[in-house]
Amino acid sequence: MEKNLHPTPNNKDFIWEKWTKLNEQIPEKGWTWQNVRSGNAGNVEWIEQQIYYDMLYTFRLGALSPYAKGLLEGKLLGTKCPKCGDITFPPRINCWRLDCNLEITEWIEMPHSGILHTFTICGFAAKSALKKLPFVLAYVLIGESKTAIANILKIEEPWHVETDMPVIIKFTNKQRVGNLIDFWFEPAPSWNPSPMTPEKERIKKLCEPVYEWIKILKRSM
C-alpha cells in the first residue's frame, strides 16, 4: 500500500505581511482569487492556491496539482485506472472501484466537449455572482468520464437548457488561476433547442422577475 501514498508539501515560506492591506485591494465584498504558487516536494510538482473570502484560505492540491496546472495551460486533465480503465473528471488519484484496491490512476488529456447530465437554474447567489443571475449550474460528463463536473453553462435563454444536450468547454483569455473559474460550458454549435413547452414557459416566467431585479441591482451598485 505504500505506493498509494502521496506527498503533500508544507507551506513554510508564505509571507503573511503582504496580506495586511488585502481588504483595500478588493473592489467589492465576496471572493477574489489572489495567488497561485508552485513548487516541488519529493520530486513531485505541486500547486497551491490562495483565495480571499473575508479571510485568507490556502489550498494545497498535492498529487492533484497536474489538474490545476492543466487548467493554467488551457487543458483538461482527467485520470484513468490502468486496471479497470475507468476515466474520471474531475480526476481521482486512486481508482474508486473496490476490486482495484486503490490503484493509482494515470493522467490523460480530456476533450473540450461533453454531455449535460443534469442542471439547475439559479435565481439567487452570493454577492460576487449576483449580477450574473439567472444562470445555469450544469453537471457535465466530459468525454468518457464516469463522473460529472459542475460549472456555469453560458446560454442566453436558460429555459431552453435540456439534459443530454451537447456542450463545449471554453477557457478564459484572462489570467487563469488553476480552478473552475478558468473555464465554463456553452451549447455545442450543432445543438438547437427543442420547441417551447409548458414546462419551459413556466421556467421562463420564473426567470422574468430575476432579470428585472438584476437591472435595478446593477443601477444601485
C-alpha positions as CSV (number, residue, x, y, z in Angstrom):
1,M,0.0,0.0,0.0
2,E,3.0,2.3,0.3
3,K,2.8,3.1,-3.4
4,N,-0.6,4.7,-2.9
5,L,0.7,7.4,-0.5
6,H,1.2,10.9,-2.0
7,P,3.4,13.7,-0.6
8,T,1.8,17.0,0.5
9,P,4.2,19.9,0.8
10,N,4.3,22.2,3.9
11,N,3.8,25.9,3.4
12,K,6.9,27.2,5.2
13,D,7.8,30.2,3.2
14,F,4.4,32.1,3.0
15,I,4.8,35.8,3.7
16,W,1.8,36.9,5.7
17,E,2.8,40.6,5.7
18,K,1.8,41.0,2.1
19,W,-1.8,40.4,3.0
20,T,-2.1,43.1,5.8
21,K,-3.8,45.5,3.4
22,L,-5.7,43.0,1.3
23,N,-9.1,44.5,2.1
24,E,-8.1,47.7,0.3
25,Q,-7.4,45.7,-2.9
26,I,-10.9,44.1,-3.1
27,P,-13.3,46.1,-5.2
28,E,-16.4,44.5,-3.7
29,K,-17.1,42.1,-0.9
30,G,-17.1,38.4,-1.9
31,W,-14.3,36.1,-3.0
32,T,-11.3,37.1,-5.1
33,W,-8.5,34.8,-6.3
34,Q,-5.2,36.3,-5.3
35,N,-2.3,34.0,-6.0
36,V,-1.2,30.7,-7.4
37,R,2.1,29.2,-6.3
38,S,4.1,26.1,-7.4
39,G,7.0,24.1,-6.1
40,N,8.4,20.6,-5.6
41,A,8.2,18.0,-2.9
42,G,9.8,14.6,-3.2
43,N,10.3,15.2,-7.0
44,V,6.6,15.9,-7.3
45,E,5.5,19.3,-8.6
46,W,2.7,20.8,-6.6
47,I,0.4,23.8,-6.9
48,E,-1.1,25.9,-4.1
49,Q,-4.0,28.3,-4.4
50,Q,-4.8,31.2,-2.1
51,I,-8.2,32.7,-2.0
52,Y,-9.6,35.6,0.0
53,Y,-13.2,35.4,1.1
54,D,-13.4,37.7,4.1
55,M,-10.3,35.8,5.3
56,L,-7.4,34.0,3.6
57,Y,-7.8,30.4,2.6
58,T,-4.9,28.3,1.3
59,F,-5.4,25.1,-0.8
60,R,-2.6,22.7,-1.5
61,L,-3.5,20.3,-4.3
62,G,-0.7,17.8,-3.7
63,A,-1.0,14.9,-6.1
64,L,-3.9,16.7,-7.8
65,S,-1.6,19.5,-8.9
66,P,-1.4,18.3,-12.6
67,Y,-5.2,19.1,-12.8
68,A,-4.6,22.7,-11.8
69,K,-1.5,23.0,-14.0
70,G,-3.5,21.8,-16.9
71,L,-6.2,24.4,-16.4
72,L,-3.5,27.1,-16.3
73,E,-2.4,25.8,-19.7
74,G,-5.9,25.6,-21.1
75,K,-6.1,21.8,-20.8
76,L,-8.5,19.4,-19.1
77,L,-6.6,16.6,-17.4
78,G,-8.6,13.6,-16.1
79,T,-7.4,10.3,-14.8
80,K,-7.7,6.7,-16.0
81,C,-7.3,3.5,-14.0
82,P,-4.7,1.2,-15.6
83,K,-6.6,-1.9,-14.3
84,C,-10.3,-1.3,-15.0
85,G,-10.0,1.5,-17.5
86,D,-12.5,3.9,-15.7
87,I,-11.9,7.5,-16.7
88,T,-12.8,10.3,-14.2
89,F,-13.1,14.0,-14.5
90,P,-12.7,15.7,-12.0
91,P,-9.7,13.5,-11.5
92,R,-9.2,10.9,-8.8
93,I,-5.7,9.9,-7.8
94,N,-6.8,6.4,-6.7
95,C,-9.4,4.3,-8.5
96,W,-12.8,4.2,-6.8
97,R,-13.5,0.5,-7.6
98,L,-13.0,-1.8,-4.6
99,D,-11.6,-4.5,-6.9
100,C,-8.8,-2.2,-8.0
101,N,-7.5,-1.8,-4.4
102,L,-6.8,1.9,-4.6
103,E,-4.8,1.6,-7.8
104,I,-3.0,4.8,-8.7
105,T,-4.5,6.3,-11.8
106,E,-2.8,7.7,-14.9
107,W,-3.2,11.3,-16.1
108,I,-4.9,11.7,-19.5
109,E,-6.0,14.8,-21.5
110,M,-9.7,15.1,-21.9
111,P,-11.7,16.5,-24.8
112,H,-13.2,20.0,-24.7
113,S,-16.7,18.7,-25.1
114,G,-19.3,16.7,-23.1
115,I,-22.9,15.9,-22.4
116,L,-25.1,17.7,-19.9
117,H,-26.2,15.3,-17.2
118,T,-28.3,17.5,-15.1
119,F,-28.7,21.2,-14.2
120,T,-30.4,23.8,-12.1
121,I,-31.2,27.5,-12.9
122,C,-30.1,29.7,-10.1
123,G,-32.2,32.7,-9.2
124,F,-30.1,33.8,-6.2
125,A,-26.4,33.7,-5.4
126,A,-23.6,35.1,-3.3
127,K,-22.9,38.8,-3.8
128,S,-19.9,38.2,-6.1
129,A,-22.3,36.4,-8.6
130,L,-25.5,38.4,-8.2
131,K,-25.0,40.3,-11.5
132,K,-24.8,37.1,-13.5
133,L,-28.3,35.9,-12.4
134,P,-30.2,34.0,-13.6
135,F,-27.5,31.5,-14.5
136,V,-27.4,27.8,-15.2
137,L,-25.3,25.5,-13.0
138,A,-24.7,22.4,-15.1
139,Y,-23.3,19.0,-14.3
140,V,-21.5,17.7,-17.4
141,L,-19.9,14.4,-18.4
142,I,-16.7,15.2,-20.2
143,G,-15.7,12.7,-22.9
144,E,-15.9,9.2,-21.5
145,S,-15.7,10.2,-17.8
146,K,-17.7,8.2,-15.3
147,T,-18.1,11.3,-13.1
148,A,-19.7,14.7,-13.8
149,I,-18.2,18.1,-13.1
150,A,-20.3,21.2,-12.2
151,N,-19.7,24.6,-13.7
152,I,-21.6,27.6,-15.3
153,L,-23.4,27.0,-18.6
154,K,-23.5,30.3,-20.5
155,I,-26.7,30.5,-22.5
156,E,-28.9,33.5,-23.3
157,E,-32.2,31.7,-22.7
158,P,-31.7,29.4,-19.7
159,W,-35.2,27.9,-20.1
160,H,-34.0,26.1,-23.2
161,V,-31.4,24.0,-21.4
162,E,-32.0,20.3,-21.6
163,T,-30.4,17.1,-20.3
164,D,-28.3,15.2,-22.8
165,M,-27.6,18.4,-24.7
166,P,-24.0,18.5,-26.2
167,V,-21.8,21.3,-24.7
168,I,-18.3,22.6,-25.3
169,I,-15.7,23.9,-22.9
170,K,-14.4,27.5,-23.2
171,F,-11.3,28.8,-21.4
172,T,-10.9,32.4,-20.3
173,N,-8.4,34.6,-22.0
174,K,-7.7,36.4,-18.7
175,Q,-5.2,35.3,-16.2
176,R,-6.0,31.8,-15.1
177,V,-5.9,30.5,-11.5
178,G,-6.0,26.8,-11.9
179,N,-9.6,26.3,-10.8
180,L,-13.1,26.1,-12.1
181,I,-13.4,29.8,-12.8
182,D,-10.8,29.2,-15.6
183,F,-13.5,27.7,-17.9
184,W,-17.2,27.4,-18.5
185,F,-19.7,25.4,-20.7
186,E,-21.5,26.6,-23.8
187,P,-24.0,24.8,-26.0
188,A,-22.3,23.0,-28.8
189,P,-22.6,24.8,-32.2
190,S,-24.5,21.8,-33.6
191,W,-27.2,22.0,-30.8
192,N,-30.6,23.5,-31.4
193,P,-33.2,23.9,-28.6
194,S,-36.4,22.0,-28.9
195,P,-39.7,23.9,-29.2
196,M,-41.2,25.7,-26.2
197,T,-43.2,23.5,-23.9
198,P,-45.4,24.3,-20.9
199,E,-42.5,23.5,-18.6
200,K,-40.2,25.8,-20.5
201,E,-42.8,28.6,-20.3
202,R,-43.1,28.1,-16.6
203,I,-39.3,28.4,-16.1
204,K,-39.2,31.5,-18.4
205,K,-41.9,33.1,-16.3
206,L,-39.9,32.4,-13.1
207,C,-36.8,34.0,-14.7
208,E,-38.5,37.2,-15.7
209,P,-38.6,38.9,-12.2
210,V,-35.0,37.9,-11.7
211,Y,-34.0,39.8,-14.8
212,E,-35.9,42.9,-13.6
213,W,-34.4,42.7,-10.2
214,I,-30.8,42.5,-11.6
215,K,-31.5,45.6,-13.7
216,I,-32.3,47.5,-10.5
217,L,-29.4,45.9,-8.7
218,K,-26.9,47.0,-11.4
219,R,-28.1,50.6,-11.2
220,S,-27.6,50.7,-7.5
221,M,-24.2,49.0,-7.3
